[in-house]
Amino acid sequence: MPDLPALVDVAVSRTAATCTLTWADGLKQPVALADLRRLCPCATCNEQREQRQGNALMVISGPLPSAELDSLEPVGGYAVRFHWADGHDTGIYSFGFLRELCEQAQRR
């Protein structure tokens, strides 16, 4: 597998509700904040997605997770942590995960 290009910039537009990721190889892709929140890679969110996939009739109570972003921070040299307005901040979005989201968006 080839080396992952470096993530060189992360620009958030709250008005457009996007996070634009710019990579060293020139790929620049906006990703909807709602998609980032929906695909949160934390253990809790992964478990909830698995439960919904196993039961299409599962009822989810309470408010939908917020896609409003308060802030973000780098995690080492390999990931970004998003701090959502509803207090959720346990997802560590690896650069590999973010790159795959960008490449999927490019294919659409």
Biotite code that builds the C-alpha atoms (Angstrom):
import biotite.structure as struc

atoms = struc.array([
    struc.Atom([0.000, 0.000, 0.000], chain_id="A", res_id=1, res_name="MET", atom_name="CA", element="C"),
    struc.Atom([1.466, 3.384, -0.950], chain_id="A", res_id=2, res_name="PRO", atom_name="CA", element="C"),
    struc.Atom([2.252, 5.919, 1.733], chain_id="A", res_id=3, res_name="ASP", atom_name="CA", element="C"),
    struc.Atom([-0.609, 8.171, 2.736], chain_id="A", res_id=4, res_name="LEU", atom_name="CA", element="C"),
    struc.Atom([-0.121, 11.761, 1.538], chain_id="A", res_id=5, res_name="PRO", atom_name="CA", element="C"),
    struc.Atom([0.207, 14.250, 4.385], chain_id="A", res_id=6, res_name="ALA", atom_name="CA", element="C"),
    struc.Atom([-2.859, 16.160, 5.490], chain_id="A", res_id=7, res_name="LEU", atom_name="CA", element="C"),
    struc.Atom([-1.738, 19.767, 5.071], chain_id="A", res_id=8, res_name="VAL", atom_name="CA", element="C"),
    struc.Atom([-4.867, 21.756, 5.934], chain_id="A", res_id=9, res_name="ASP", atom_name="CA", element="C"),
    struc.Atom([-8.258, 21.367, 7.593], chain_id="A", res_id=10, res_name="VAL", atom_name="CA", element="C"),
    struc.Atom([-10.631, 24.283, 6.970], chain_id="A", res_id=11, res_name="ALA", atom_name="CA", element="C"),
    struc.Atom([-14.080, 24.375, 8.551], chain_id="A", res_id=12, res_name="VAL", atom_name="CA", element="C"),
    struc.Atom([-16.911, 26.439, 7.110], chain_id="A", res_id=13, res_name="SER", atom_name="CA", element="C"),
    struc.Atom([-19.708, 26.646, 9.619], chain_id="A", res_id=14, res_name="ARG", atom_name="CA", element="C"),
    struc.Atom([-21.962, 28.461, 7.133], chain_id="A", res_id=15, res_name="THR", atom_name="CA", element="C"),
    struc.Atom([-21.525, 25.717, 4.509], chain_id="A", res_id=16, res_name="ALA", atom_name="CA", element="C"),
    struc.Atom([-21.397, 23.027, 7.235], chain_id="A", res_id=17, res_name="ALA", atom_name="CA", element="C"),
    struc.Atom([-18.306, 21.477, 5.663], chain_id="A", res_id=18, res_name="THR", atom_name="CA", element="C"),
    struc.Atom([-14.765, 20.550, 6.547], chain_id="A", res_id=19, res_name="CYS", atom_name="CA", element="C"),
    struc.Atom([-12.388, 20.893, 3.602], chain_id="A", res_id=20, res_name="THR", atom_name="CA", element="C"),
    struc.Atom([-9.394, 18.576, 3.784], chain_id="A", res_id=21, res_name="LEU", atom_name="CA", element="C"),
    struc.Atom([-6.314, 19.400, 1.732], chain_id="A", res_id=22, res_name="THR", atom_name="CA", element="C"),
    struc.Atom([-3.663, 16.759, 1.107], chain_id="A", res_id=23, res_name="TRP", atom_name="CA", element="C"),
    struc.Atom([-0.024, 17.089, 0.031], chain_id="A", res_id=24, res_name="ALA", atom_name="CA", element="C"),
    struc.Atom([-0.731, 15.365, -3.304], chain_id="A", res_id=25, res_name="ASP", atom_name="CA", element="C"),
    struc.Atom([-3.185, 18.118, -4.288], chain_id="A", res_id=26, res_name="GLY", atom_name="CA", element="C"),
    struc.Atom([-6.476, 16.460, -3.355], chain_id="A", res_id=27, res_name="LEU", atom_name="CA", element="C"),
    struc.Atom([-8.768, 19.047, -1.789], chain_id="A", res_id=28, res_name="LYS", atom_name="CA", element="C"),
    struc.Atom([-12.177, 17.771, -0.775], chain_id="A", res_id=29, res_name="GLN", atom_name="CA", element="C"),
    struc.Atom([-14.999, 19.250, 1.280], chain_id="A", res_id=30, res_name="PRO", atom_name="CA", element="C"),
    struc.Atom([-16.744, 16.760, 3.551], chain_id="A", res_id=31, res_name="VAL", atom_name="CA", element="C"),
    struc.Atom([-20.103, 17.554, 5.129], chain_id="A", res_id=32, res_name="ALA", atom_name="CA", element="C"),
    struc.Atom([-19.937, 17.968, 8.891], chain_id="A", res_id=33, res_name="LEU", atom_name="CA", element="C"),
    struc.Atom([-23.107, 15.860, 9.083], chain_id="A", res_id=34, res_name="ALA", atom_name="CA", element="C"),
    struc.Atom([-21.257, 12.998, 7.354], chain_id="A", res_id=35, res_name="ASP", atom_name="CA", element="C"),
    struc.Atom([-18.291, 13.304, 9.712], chain_id="A", res_id=36, res_name="LEU", atom_name="CA", element="C"),
    struc.Atom([-20.620, 13.182, 12.711], chain_id="A", res_id=37, res_name="ARG", atom_name="CA", element="C"),
    struc.Atom([-22.672, 10.302, 11.291], chain_id="A", res_id=38, res_name="ARG", atom_name="CA", element="C"),
    struc.Atom([-19.515, 8.283, 10.623], chain_id="A", res_id=39, res_name="LEU", atom_name="CA", element="C"),
    struc.Atom([-17.854, 9.010, 13.973], chain_id="A", res_id=40, res_name="CYS", atom_name="CA", element="C"),
    struc.Atom([-15.332, 6.211, 14.520], chain_id="A", res_id=41, res_name="PRO", atom_name="CA", element="C"),
    struc.Atom([-15.599, 6.037, 18.317], chain_id="A", res_id=42, res_name="CYS", atom_name="CA", element="C"),
    struc.Atom([-16.577, 2.757, 19.980], chain_id="A", res_id=43, res_name="ALA", atom_name="CA", element="C"),
    struc.Atom([-20.003, 4.012, 21.088], chain_id="A", res_id=44, res_name="THR", atom_name="CA", element="C"),
    struc.Atom([-21.005, 5.256, 17.639], chain_id="A", res_id=45, res_name="CYS", atom_name="CA", element="C"),
    struc.Atom([-19.658, 2.090, 15.976], chain_id="A", res_id=46, res_name="ASN", atom_name="CA", element="C"),
    struc.Atom([-21.726, -0.045, 18.348], chain_id="A", res_id=47, res_name="GLU", atom_name="CA", element="C"),
    struc.Atom([-24.863, 1.989, 17.669], chain_id="A", res_id=48, res_name="GLN", atom_name="CA", element="C"),
    struc.Atom([-24.370, 1.648, 13.891], chain_id="A", res_id=49, res_name="ARG", atom_name="CA", element="C"),
    struc.Atom([-23.925, -2.122, 14.247], chain_id="A", res_id=50, res_name="GLU", atom_name="CA", element="C"),
    struc.Atom([-27.117, -2.372, 16.312], chain_id="A", res_id=51, res_name="GLN", atom_name="CA", element="C"),
    struc.Atom([-29.078, -0.425, 13.688], chain_id="A", res_id=52, res_name="ARG", atom_name="CA", element="C"),
    struc.Atom([-27.722, -2.633, 10.890], chain_id="A", res_id=53, res_name="GLN", atom_name="CA", element="C"),
    struc.Atom([-28.812, -5.724, 12.797], chain_id="A", res_id=54, res_name="GLY", atom_name="CA", element="C"),
    struc.Atom([-32.317, -4.403, 13.436], chain_id="A", res_id=55, res_name="ASN", atom_name="CA", element="C"),
    struc.Atom([-33.871, -2.169, 10.782], chain_id="A", res_id=56, res_name="ALA", atom_name="CA", element="C"),
    struc.Atom([-36.837, -1.494, 13.079], chain_id="A", res_id=57, res_name="LEU", atom_name="CA", element="C"),
    struc.Atom([-34.708, -0.258, 15.979], chain_id="A", res_id=58, res_name="MET", atom_name="CA", element="C"),
    struc.Atom([-36.118, 2.905, 17.524], chain_id="A", res_id=59, res_name="VAL", atom_name="CA", element="C"),
    struc.Atom([-33.594, 5.566, 18.426], chain_id="A", res_id=60, res_name="ILE", atom_name="CA", element="C"),
    struc.Atom([-34.777, 7.785, 21.246], chain_id="A", res_id=61, res_name="SER", atom_name="CA", element="C"),
    struc.Atom([-33.545, 11.237, 22.056], chain_id="A", res_id=62, res_name="GLY", atom_name="CA", element="C"),
    struc.Atom([-32.251, 13.980, 19.820], chain_id="A", res_id=63, res_name="PRO", atom_name="CA", element="C"),
    struc.Atom([-30.151, 13.264, 16.762], chain_id="A", res_id=64, res_name="LEU", atom_name="CA", element="C"),
    struc.Atom([-26.427, 13.795, 17.270], chain_id="A", res_id=65, res_name="PRO", atom_name="CA", element="C"),
    struc.Atom([-25.345, 17.355, 16.595], chain_id="A", res_id=66, res_name="SER", atom_name="CA", element="C"),
    struc.Atom([-23.380, 18.065, 13.428], chain_id="A", res_id=67, res_name="ALA", atom_name="CA", element="C"),
    struc.Atom([-22.493, 21.502, 14.766], chain_id="A", res_id=68, res_name="GLU", atom_name="CA", element="C"),
    struc.Atom([-18.758, 21.686, 15.354], chain_id="A", res_id=69, res_name="LEU", atom_name="CA", element="C"),
    struc.Atom([-17.293, 23.559, 18.324], chain_id="A", res_id=70, res_name="ASP", atom_name="CA", element="C"),
    struc.Atom([-13.625, 22.917, 17.567], chain_id="A", res_id=71, res_name="SER", atom_name="CA", element="C"),
    struc.Atom([-11.081, 20.387, 16.388], chain_id="A", res_id=72, res_name="LEU", atom_name="CA", element="C"),
    struc.Atom([-7.599, 19.415, 17.440], chain_id="A", res_id=73, res_name="GLU", atom_name="CA", element="C"),
    struc.Atom([-4.745, 17.339, 16.062], chain_id="A", res_id=74, res_name="PRO", atom_name="CA", element="C"),
    struc.Atom([-4.047, 13.983, 17.683], chain_id="A", res_id=75, res_name="VAL", atom_name="CA", element="C"),
    struc.Atom([-0.376, 13.192, 17.387], chain_id="A", res_id=76, res_name="GLY", atom_name="CA", element="C"),
    struc.Atom([0.706, 13.128, 13.763], chain_id="A", res_id=77, res_name="GLY", atom_name="CA", element="C"),
    struc.Atom([-1.984, 10.697, 12.669], chain_id="A", res_id=78, res_name="TYR", atom_name="CA", element="C"),
    struc.Atom([-5.502, 11.947, 13.409], chain_id="A", res_id=79, res_name="ALA", atom_name="CA", element="C"),
    struc.Atom([-7.966, 14.744, 14.191], chain_id="A", res_id=80, res_name="VAL", atom_name="CA", element="C"),
    struc.Atom([-10.452, 14.924, 17.065], chain_id="A", res_id=81, res_name="ARG", atom_name="CA", element="C"),
    struc.Atom([-13.669, 16.836, 16.421], chain_id="A", res_id=82, res_name="PHE", atom_name="CA", element="C"),
    struc.Atom([-15.446, 18.462, 19.369], chain_id="A", res_id=83, res_name="HIS", atom_name="CA", element="C"),
    struc.Atom([-19.165, 18.540, 18.571], chain_id="A", res_id=84, res_name="TRP", atom_name="CA", element="C"),
    struc.Atom([-21.608, 21.048, 20.077], chain_id="A", res_id=85, res_name="ALA", atom_name="CA", element="C"),
    struc.Atom([-23.501, 18.252, 21.882], chain_id="A", res_id=86, res_name="ASP", atom_name="CA", element="C"),
    struc.Atom([-20.345, 17.455, 23.873], chain_id="A", res_id=87, res_name="GLY", atom_name="CA", element="C"),
    struc.Atom([-19.331, 14.365, 21.890], chain_id="A", res_id=88, res_name="HIS", atom_name="CA", element="C"),
    struc.Atom([-15.565, 14.273, 21.326], chain_id="A", res_id=89, res_name="ASP", atom_name="CA", element="C"),
    struc.Atom([-14.393, 10.682, 21.680], chain_id="A", res_id=90, res_name="THR", atom_name="CA", element="C"),
    struc.Atom([-13.988, 9.926, 17.972], chain_id="A", res_id=91, res_name="GLY", atom_name="CA", element="C"),
    struc.Atom([-10.401, 9.872, 16.699], chain_id="A", res_id=92, res_name="ILE", atom_name="CA", element="C"),
    struc.Atom([-10.543, 10.400, 12.924], chain_id="A", res_id=93, res_name="TYR", atom_name="CA", element="C"),
    struc.Atom([-7.312, 8.917, 11.559], chain_id="A", res_id=94, res_name="SER", atom_name="CA", element="C"),
    struc.Atom([-5.795, 10.493, 8.484], chain_id="A", res_id=95, res_name="PHE", atom_name="CA", element="C"),
    struc.Atom([-6.364, 7.197, 6.665], chain_id="A", res_id=96, res_name="GLY", atom_name="CA", element="C"),
    struc.Atom([-10.079, 7.285, 7.547], chain_id="A", res_id=97, res_name="PHE", atom_name="CA", element="C"),
    struc.Atom([-10.368, 10.917, 6.441], chain_id="A", res_id=98, res_name="LEU", atom_name="CA", element="C"),
    struc.Atom([-8.495, 10.206, 3.205], chain_id="A", res_id=99, res_name="ARG", atom_name="CA", element="C"),
    struc.Atom([-10.887, 7.354, 2.401], chain_id="A", res_id=100, res_name="GLU", atom_name="CA", element="C"),
    struc.Atom([-13.861, 9.694, 2.946], chain_id="A", res_id=101, res_name="LEU", atom_name="CA", element="C"),
    struc.Atom([-12.302, 12.173, 0.524], chain_id="A", res_id=102, res_name="CYS", atom_name="CA", element="C"),
    struc.Atom([-11.623, 9.523, -2.095], chain_id="A", res_id=103, res_name="GLU", atom_name="CA", element="C"),
    struc.Atom([-15.176, 8.170, -1.790], chain_id="A", res_id=104, res_name="GLN", atom_name="CA", element="C"),
    struc.Atom([-16.553, 11.680, -2.270], chain_id="A", res_id=105, res_name="ALA", atom_name="CA", element="C"),
    struc.Atom([-14.361, 12.103, -5.374], chain_id="A", res_id=106, res_name="GLN", atom_name="CA", element="C"),
    struc.Atom([-15.831, 8.937, -6.899], chain_id="A", res_id=107, res_name="ARG", atom_name="CA", element="C"),
    struc.Atom([-19.406, 10.165, -6.513], chain_id="A", res_id=108, res_name="ARG", atom_name="CA", element="C"),
])
